[in-house]
Amino acid sequence: MFSKGLIAGLTLMLVAASGSAQEGASDQAVLDFSKPPNQLYSARLVSLDGKNVNAPITKTSFWVEPGVHEIVVAAAINNPMKVGSTPRRAAGDDPGKTTIEVVAGKRYKIAAMTTDNKGNWEPVVWKEEDL
């Protein structure tokens, strides 16, 4: 799980594969932003290691090399009952920015979870599976 409160002490292990799953599954990891369960919200990868991700909105899986990566995630939270109009965040504080460590051979399904009704949310890994 990604969490602003847990980022300092939490490093997540993720996995990705290059080229094809059969050829590179043991060499890389997958960040998967496909549709989450109903209690979570869809998320989208915006930035990977300081570089904007310029991908079609339909692209939900991203292959990455093992190691430490900085990601920025955008949340698709469109429920006004869950998110207030004035989130209480420090200026320049991005709730979707975190550092993760990825490990080869796994797929991590990532979504957004609201933490209160004031507009606060955090990225979460809701499922981890082998490639």
C-alpha positions as CSV (number, residue, x, y, z in Angstrom):
1,M,0.0,0.0,0.0
2,F,1.2,3.5,-0.8
3,S,0.5,6.0,1.9
4,K,1.8,9.5,2.7
5,G,2.0,8.4,6.4
6,L,3.7,5.1,5.5
7,I,6.0,6.4,2.7
8,A,8.9,7.1,5.1
9,G,9.0,3.5,6.4
10,L,7.4,1.6,3.6
11,T,9.0,0.5,0.4
12,L,6.9,-1.5,-1.9
13,M,8.2,-4.4,-4.0
14,L,6.8,-4.4,-7.6
15,V,7.5,-6.5,-10.6
16,A,7.5,-5.9,-14.4
17,A,8.5,-7.7,-17.6
18,S,10.0,-6.4,-20.8
19,G,9.0,-7.2,-24.3
20,S,6.8,-10.2,-23.7
21,A,5.7,-11.8,-20.5
22,Q,7.3,-15.0,-21.5
23,E,10.7,-13.5,-22.4
24,G,11.1,-10.9,-19.7
25,A,8.9,-11.8,-16.8
26,S,11.8,-12.8,-14.7
27,D,13.7,-9.5,-15.6
28,Q,11.1,-6.8,-15.0
29,A,7.9,-5.8,-13.1
30,V,4.4,-4.5,-14.1
31,L,2.6,-1.5,-12.6
32,D,-1.0,-2.3,-13.4
33,F,-3.7,0.5,-13.3
34,S,-6.6,-1.6,-14.5
35,K,-10.1,-1.3,-13.0
36,P,-10.0,-1.8,-9.2
37,P,-12.8,-3.3,-6.9
38,N,-15.8,-1.1,-6.1
39,Q,-14.4,0.3,-2.8
40,L,-11.4,1.8,-4.6
41,Y,-11.0,4.4,-7.4
42,S,-9.2,4.1,-10.7
43,A,-5.7,5.6,-10.8
44,R,-3.5,6.6,-13.6
45,L,0.3,6.8,-13.9
46,V,1.3,10.4,-14.5
47,S,5.1,10.4,-14.0
48,L,7.8,7.7,-13.7
49,D,11.2,8.7,-12.4
50,G,10.6,12.4,-13.1
51,K,9.4,11.8,-16.7
52,N,5.8,12.4,-17.8
53,V,4.1,9.3,-19.0
54,N,2.6,10.2,-22.3
55,A,0.4,7.2,-22.9
56,P,-3.2,6.8,-24.1
57,I,-5.7,6.7,-21.3
58,T,-6.5,3.2,-22.3
59,K,-3.0,2.0,-21.4
60,T,-3.1,0.4,-17.9
61,S,0.1,-1.7,-17.7
62,F,3.6,-0.4,-17.6
63,W,6.8,-2.5,-17.6
64,V,9.6,-1.3,-15.3
65,E,13.1,-2.4,-14.4
66,P,13.7,-3.8,-10.9
67,G,14.9,-1.2,-8.5
68,V,13.7,2.1,-6.8
69,H,11.4,4.3,-8.8
70,E,9.5,7.5,-8.1
71,I,6.0,7.5,-9.4
72,V,3.2,10.1,-9.5
73,V,-0.4,8.8,-9.7
74,A,-3.6,10.7,-10.5
75,A,-6.8,9.5,-8.9
76,A,-10.2,9.4,-10.7
77,I,-12.4,10.2,-7.7
78,N,-15.6,11.7,-9.0
79,N,-17.8,11.2,-6.0
80,P,-18.5,14.5,-4.2
81,M,-19.5,12.7,-1.1
82,K,-16.0,11.2,-0.8
83,V,-13.9,14.2,-1.8
84,G,-14.4,17.7,-0.5
85,S,-13.7,20.8,-2.6
86,T,-10.8,22.0,-0.5
87,P,-8.4,19.2,0.4
88,R,-6.3,20.0,3.4
89,R,-2.8,19.5,2.1
90,A,0.4,21.5,2.5
91,A,1.2,23.6,-0.6
92,G,3.2,21.5,-3.1
93,D,2.3,18.3,-1.3
94,D,1.2,15.7,-3.9
95,P,-0.7,12.8,-2.4
96,G,0.0,10.6,-5.5
97,K,3.8,11.0,-5.3
98,T,5.7,8.2,-3.8
99,T,8.9,6.1,-4.1
100,I,8.6,2.4,-4.6
101,E,11.1,-0.5,-5.1
102,V,10.1,-3.0,-7.8
103,V,11.1,-6.6,-7.9
104,A,11.0,-8.8,-11.0
105,G,8.3,-11.4,-11.6
106,K,5.3,-9.7,-10.0
107,R,2.3,-7.6,-11.1
108,Y,1.0,-4.9,-8.7
109,K,-2.5,-3.6,-9.2
110,I,-2.6,0.0,-8.1
111,A,-5.7,2.2,-7.3
112,A,-6.6,5.2,-5.2
113,M,-8.3,5.1,-1.8
114,T,-10.0,8.0,0.0
115,T,-8.8,8.4,3.5
116,D,-11.4,10.9,4.7
117,N,-14.2,13.3,3.4
118,K,-11.8,16.3,3.2
119,G,-10.4,15.4,-0.2
120,N,-7.5,13.3,1.0
121,W,-6.5,10.1,-0.8
122,E,-3.6,7.8,-1.2
123,P,-2.4,5.3,-3.8
124,V,-2.7,1.6,-2.8
125,V,-1.6,-1.7,-4.1
126,W,-4.8,-3.7,-3.9
127,K,-3.5,-6.9,-5.4
128,E,-0.1,-8.5,-6.0
129,E,0.3,-11.5,-8.3
130,D,3.0,-13.5,-10.0
131,L,3.5,-12.9,-13.7
